[in-house]
Amino acid sequence: MRRKFNHCDAKDAMKSAGVSFDKDFHAQSRSAVDMLLAWAKATRYQKRRDAPGSRARMYYQLLQRKKGC
Protein backbone atom coordinates (compact mmCIF):
# COMPACT_ATOMS: atom_id res chain seq x y z
CA MET A 1 0.00 0.00 0.00
CA ARG A 2 1.28 3.43 -0.96
CA ARG A 3 1.73 5.97 1.81
CA LYS A 4 -0.15 9.20 1.29
CA PHE A 5 1.84 12.33 2.00
CA ASN A 6 0.30 15.57 3.16
CA HIS A 7 1.46 19.17 2.96
CA CYS A 8 2.82 19.14 6.51
CA ASP A 9 5.10 16.21 5.62
CA ALA A 10 6.38 18.20 2.65
CA LYS A 11 6.99 21.36 4.66
CA ASP A 12 8.81 19.47 7.42
CA ALA A 13 11.03 17.63 4.93
CA MET A 14 11.86 20.82 3.07
CA LYS A 15 12.69 22.68 6.28
CA SER A 16 15.02 19.88 7.33
CA ALA A 17 16.68 20.09 3.89
CA GLY A 18 17.41 23.77 4.50
CA VAL A 19 14.65 25.50 2.52
CA SER A 20 13.62 28.76 4.17
CA PHE A 21 9.98 29.80 3.87
CA ASP A 22 10.86 33.32 5.00
CA LYS A 23 12.42 34.14 1.62
CA ASP A 24 10.67 34.98 -1.61
CA PHE A 25 10.09 32.11 -4.06
CA HIS A 26 12.44 33.66 -6.62
CA ALA A 27 15.27 33.72 -4.06
CA GLN A 28 15.18 29.92 -3.72
CA SER A 29 17.84 27.73 -5.32
CA ARG A 30 17.12 25.50 -8.28
CA SER A 31 17.44 22.41 -6.10
CA ALA A 32 14.78 23.82 -3.74
CA VAL A 33 12.43 24.37 -6.69
CA ASP A 34 13.05 20.83 -7.90
CA MET A 35 12.26 19.56 -4.41
CA LEU A 36 9.06 21.63 -4.39
CA LEU A 37 7.94 20.03 -7.63
CA ALA A 38 8.71 16.55 -6.34
CA TRP A 39 6.68 17.14 -3.19
CA ALA A 40 3.84 18.71 -5.19
CA LYS A 41 3.69 15.51 -7.22
CA ALA A 42 3.89 13.30 -4.10
CA THR A 43 1.01 15.16 -2.43
CA ARG A 44 -0.96 15.26 -5.70
CA TYR A 45 -1.17 19.06 -5.64
CA GLN A 46 -2.92 20.69 -8.59
CA LYS A 47 -2.90 24.43 -9.08
CA ARG A 48 -5.91 26.29 -10.35
CA ARG A 49 -6.09 26.80 -14.10
CA ASP A 50 -6.22 30.59 -13.65
CA ALA A 51 -3.40 30.70 -11.07
CA PRO A 52 -0.94 33.56 -11.67
CA GLY A 53 2.21 31.44 -11.53
CA SER A 54 3.87 28.09 -11.96
CA ARG A 55 2.96 24.93 -10.10
CA ALA A 56 6.10 25.22 -7.97
CA ARG A 57 5.40 28.84 -7.03
CA MET A 58 1.78 28.16 -6.11
CA TYR A 59 2.78 25.15 -3.99
CA TYR A 60 5.47 27.22 -2.25
CA GLN A 61 2.87 29.86 -1.39
CA LEU A 62 0.52 27.18 -0.08
CA LEU A 63 3.24 25.81 2.20
CA GLN A 64 4.02 29.36 3.41
CA ARG A 65 0.40 29.76 4.45
CA LYS A 66 0.34 26.47 6.40
CA LYS A 67 0.73 27.48 10.06
CA GLY A 68 -0.05 24.25 11.93
CA CYS A 69 2.86 22.26 10.49
TORKOL-4160 file (C-alpha; in steps of 0.2 Angstrom, whole numbers, padded with zeros to 4 digits, m for minus):
69
<pt num="1" X="0000" Y="0000" Z="0000"/>
<pt num="2" X="0006" Y="0017" Z="m0005"/>
<pt num="3" X="0009" Y="0030" Z="0009"/>
<pt num="4" X="m0001" Y="0046" Z="0006"/>
<pt num="5" X="0009" Y="0062" Z="0010"/>
<pt num="6" X="0001" Y="0078" Z="0016"/>
<pt num="7" X="0007" Y="0096" Z="0015"/>
<pt num="8" X="0014" Y="0096" Z="0033"/>
<pt num="9" X="0025" Y="0081" Z="0028"/>
<pt num="10" X="0032" Y="0091" Z="0013"/>
<pt num="11" X="0035" Y="0107" Z="0023"/>
<pt num="12" X="0044" Y="0097" Z="0037"/>
<pt num="13" X="0055" Y="0088" Z="0025"/>
<pt num="14" X="0059" Y="0104" Z="0015"/>
<pt num="15" X="0063" Y="0113" Z="0031"/>
<pt num="16" X="0075" Y="0099" Z="0037"/>
<pt num="17" X="0083" Y="0100" Z="0019"/>
<pt num="18" X="0087" Y="0119" Z="0022"/>
<pt num="19" X="0073" Y="0127" Z="0013"/>
<pt num="20" X="0068" Y="0144" Z="0021"/>
<pt num="21" X="0050" Y="0149" Z="0019"/>
<pt num="22" X="0054" Y="0167" Z="0025"/>
<pt num="23" X="0062" Y="0171" Z="0008"/>
<pt num="24" X="0053" Y="0175" Z="m0008"/>
<pt num="25" X="0050" Y="0161" Z="m0020"/>
<pt num="26" X="0062" Y="0168" Z="m0033"/>
<pt num="27" X="0076" Y="0169" Z="m0020"/>
<pt num="28" X="0076" Y="0150" Z="m0019"/>
<pt num="29" X="0089" Y="0139" Z="m0027"/>
<pt num="30" X="0086" Y="0128" Z="m0041"/>
<pt num="31" X="0087" Y="0112" Z="m0030"/>
<pt num="32" X="0074" Y="0119" Z="m0019"/>
<pt num="33" X="0062" Y="0122" Z="m0033"/>
<pt num="34" X="0065" Y="0104" Z="m0040"/>
<pt num="35" X="0061" Y="0098" Z="m0022"/>
<pt num="36" X="0045" Y="0108" Z="m0022"/>
<pt num="37" X="0040" Y="0100" Z="m0038"/>
<pt num="38" X="0044" Y="0083" Z="m0032"/>
<pt num="39" X="0033" Y="0086" Z="m0016"/>
<pt num="40" X="0019" Y="0094" Z="m0026"/>
<pt num="41" X="0018" Y="0078" Z="m0036"/>
<pt num="42" X="0019" Y="0066" Z="m0020"/>
<pt num="43" X="0005" Y="0076" Z="m0012"/>
<pt num="44" X="m0005" Y="0076" Z="m0028"/>
<pt num="45" X="m0006" Y="0095" Z="m0028"/>
<pt num="46" X="m0015" Y="0103" Z="m0043"/>
<pt num="47" X="m0014" Y="0122" Z="m0045"/>
<pt num="48" X="m0030" Y="0131" Z="m0052"/>
<pt num="49" X="m0030" Y="0134" Z="m0070"/>
<pt num="50" X="m0031" Y="0153" Z="m0068"/>
<pt num="51" X="m0017" Y="0153" Z="m0055"/>
<pt num="52" X="m0005" Y="0168" Z="m0058"/>
<pt num="53" X="0011" Y="0157" Z="m0058"/>
<pt num="54" X="0019" Y="0140" Z="m0060"/>
<pt num="55" X="0015" Y="0125" Z="m0051"/>
<pt num="56" X="0031" Y="0126" Z="m0040"/>
<pt num="57" X="0027" Y="0144" Z="m0035"/>
<pt num="58" X="0009" Y="0141" Z="m0031"/>
<pt num="59" X="0014" Y="0126" Z="m0020"/>
<pt num="60" X="0027" Y="0136" Z="m0011"/>
<pt num="61" X="0014" Y="0149" Z="m0007"/>
<pt num="62" X="0003" Y="0136" Z="0000"/>
<pt num="63" X="0016" Y="0129" Z="0011"/>
<pt num="64" X="0020" Y="0147" Z="0017"/>
<pt num="65" X="0002" Y="0149" Z="0022"/>
<pt num="66" X="0002" Y="0132" Z="0032"/>
<pt num="67" X="0004" Y="0137" Z="0050"/>
<pt num="68" X="0000" Y="0121" Z="0060"/>
<pt num="69" X="0014" Y="0111" Z="0052"/>
